[in-house]
């Protein structure tokens, strides 16, 4: 039977139309994907180079020798000790190590690589034969908002001191002020049982969640840790293990030009109780449980969130903020009703640490791998342990330490519960002490700046570091 030609033509037009719409949709989707790739992939920028350096430093310290090509994938049981922890925290998916005198293109089996890695290597121009080359692939988010970045760093074989961080980063400037990484050691035994002297100025290292953290310890007139950022002045507490900088509020600084505060109410954001109720143990939390774990903010968290929202959120300065972990340690090791900080700080031989044992006590905004992910904004308080690292001791006055401001202010560390919650705070005369959470004290918020942050200045009171947009 003959088909109706008119009907066949109509069928053809419909098919072509459908195909055209499909192709247009595919092209549009492809264009969007290309645009997102251009926006989301920012290879070899300062922040990722810094993090690649941290990984390279760790591997060089823990791997005695490399084959010509080594690949580490996050989660692998064959990875060196703690490498999976570091990779998860820095959002690293893969690490490639190339150690050969030959051209890397003759060494790498393309079957060992994924598509984005091949794309990066095809444009890679920094390979140096005869040296240890690290390529780090960073991956975060999920499609369609997946973010992929790469960075590469090169080390001399057996190189030690010159495992440099990014040359222009503030953290590098600080490290070099203390003679470089190889010159910064762990604190000698017994260090934390004594307050700092009137002229002390040292930097020690201690392990945190990400690796080695480098912290200031000493007197305010000698430690060069003064920073101007976002129209406010701050004191730098330490360089975190991921290269970010932890800073504590020290007052206003209009137009980023001011005299550095030494003491008084001006060094605090304001005053607040920690919580309005103190007769239940849960009120020792930065957040606490009403219906589910950590569903209700403390009074002081609300205070800090409001300050952040009014002064940092939505400004050009927010781009420097890092979502780094805070520890509100509510653990009770051994002694009933005594929290972790009491055991570590309130003893004859203090032993401060920078880790929380309970994930529900670790606060961050986005990072849910090692935290509860409950923060509204990435802001918190100094811990009692950080106060001890800086040179404060329980019940021993210290009016020269850089954390002394002649005013009481809260820490993030509960002390003990005896029917009422007592919390650690920095006393006005410069020592660590504990008092009821419903007492009003100063609030000196703590935030973290990205590892890639750059600044002018030397950190003194007359020439502070200044972060500029």
Secondary structure, 3 states (H helix, E strand, C coil): CCCCHHHHHHHHHHHHHHHHHHHHHHHHHHHHHHHHHHHHCCCCCHHHHHHHHHHHHHHHHHCCCCCCEEEEECCCCCCCCCHHHHHHHCCEEEEEEEECCCCHHHCCCHHHCCHHHHHHHHCCCCCCCCCEEEEEEEEECCCCCCEEEEEEEEECCCCCCCCCCCCCCHHHHHHHHCCCHHHCCCCCCCHHHCCCCCCCEEEEEEECCCCEEEEEEEECCCCCCEEEECCEEEEEEEECCCCCEEEEEEEECHHHCCCCCCCCHHHCCEEEECCCCCCCHHHHCCEECCCCCCCEECHHHHHHHHHHHHHCCCCHHHHHECCCCEECCCCCCCCCCECHHHHHHCCCCCCCCCCCCCHHHEECCCCCCCCCCCCCCCCECCCHHHHHHHCCEECECCCCECCCCCCCEEEEEEEEECCCEEEEEECCCCCEEEEECCCEEEECCEEEECCCCCCECCCCCCCCEECCC
